[in-house]
Amino acid sequence: MIYIIECPALSRVFPSNVVGQLNKLEELIIEECKSMVEIFESKEINKDGVDSTTNVGDGSDDTCTAITLPRSTNMTLLQLPNLTILYIYKCEVLEYIFTSSTLESLKQLKELTVKQCKAMKVIVKEDGDLPELKGFFPRLMSLLLADLPDLKGFFLGGFRSPKHLKEVTLGGLNNLKHMWKSNRWIVLNFPNLTKVSIFRCDLLGHVFTCCMVGSLLHLQELKISYCQSMNVIVKQVEDSETRPTTEVVFPCLKSIRLHNLPNLMAFFLGKEAFKWPLLDTLEIKNCPKITVFTNGQSTTPELKLIDTTFGLCHATEDPNSFIKTKQQELLAYYSFISGY
């Protein structure tokens, strides 16, 4: 484990001459390094095998000094075969975490957390050497990205879904327009995803596409809040060839919480019917524009109560009928008030 905190002059953690010596590194934590521009140095080597100054710490205090390090002309590419946990916090000028050429070495990464990095634009920066991978971070289980106001995407060149991903938390990503972005011919699959929490992502218009939901076989909890542009949770797919069947099933989903979504119109606006065999918690609060839960029929045999802005209500009928009734009551109330 390597833990680095409050090194204000440190611009890079690992210079290129040590990249071949990190085979046993399992956990890396970096906090409050305000000059950090790269975690893994990616500069080219000079012809004489010596690069310009590289910042390292001498361990004598909480500052870091710059010294010149010789480099081998036969440099080993970055290898992190045992890195499982990476935590980055409050590195204010850091714009990315990895380059695409390093992805091949990150096969064991299980937890990735990046918080309060104001200049972060992407998590993976394309450097012209994108390997043919079955998926980025094939063992990634937990992804937390929070308070990254300039983040535009995980990887702007596209995204291949980590098959083992279980938990996703996104918050304070004010420039993020697409949660998952991939080649149009690649259908993203998340067969092990169990929990999704999204808050304060003002430009995000939807969470999933209709062709993705068939892979969400283990999704149990879904919470979306304070997303100003969110108009649907599942976006309808225009291409008929990639559309699912006329019925969509969330076999394990137990809890849906939708809070403070001022432009949310529905969970889904397509014609497909939805089945929620285990859904027992549905909260819809401060979503003034919602007129229907799903356009097609929603079957929720375990749902007894719906928690809304109006209070707890018994779910004696499907959510669509309940929402329509409450919206009609609300319109009637406003009409009555405006008459005075």
PEFEN-V273382 format. One record per run of one state. SS is the DSSP state (H for helix, E for strand, - for the rest). FROM is the first residue (numbers start at 1). LEN is the number of residues. If there is no record, write none. Layout:
BEGIN
ss=SS from=FROM len=LEN
ss=SS from=FROM len=LEN
END
This chain:
BEGIN
ss=- from=1 len=1
ss=E from=2 len=4
ss=- from=6 len=6
ss=E from=12 len=3
ss=- from=15 len=1
ss=H from=16 len=6
ss=- from=22 len=5
ss=E from=27 len=5
ss=- from=32 len=6
ss=E from=38 len=3
ss=- from=41 len=9
ss=E from=50 len=1
ss=- from=51 len=3
ss=E from=54 len=3
ss=- from=57 len=8
ss=E from=65 len=3
ss=- from=68 len=2
ss=E from=70 len=1
ss=- from=71 len=14
ss=E from=85 len=5
ss=- from=90 len=8
ss=E from=98 len=2
ss=H from=100 len=6
ss=- from=106 len=5
ss=E from=111 len=5
ss=- from=116 len=6
ss=E from=122 len=1
ss=- from=123 len=1
ss=E from=124 len=2
ss=- from=126 len=16
ss=E from=142 len=5
ss=- from=147 len=6
ss=E from=153 len=1
ss=- from=154 len=13
ss=E from=167 len=5
ss=- from=172 len=23
ss=E from=195 len=5
ss=- from=200 len=8
ss=E from=208 len=2
ss=- from=210 len=3
ss=H from=213 len=3
ss=- from=216 len=5
ss=E from=221 len=5
ss=- from=226 len=6
ss=E from=232 len=4
ss=- from=236 len=4
ss=H from=240 len=3
ss=- from=243 len=4
ss=E from=247 len=3
ss=- from=250 len=5
ss=E from=255 len=5
ss=- from=260 len=6
ss=E from=266 len=3
ss=- from=269 len=4
ss=E from=273 len=3
ss=- from=276 len=5
ss=E from=281 len=5
ss=- from=286 len=8
ss=E from=294 len=1
ss=- from=295 len=3
ss=E from=298 len=2
ss=- from=300 len=5
ss=E from=305 len=4
ss=- from=309 len=2
ss=E from=311 len=4
ss=- from=315 len=4
ss=H from=319 len=20
ss=- from=339 len=2
END
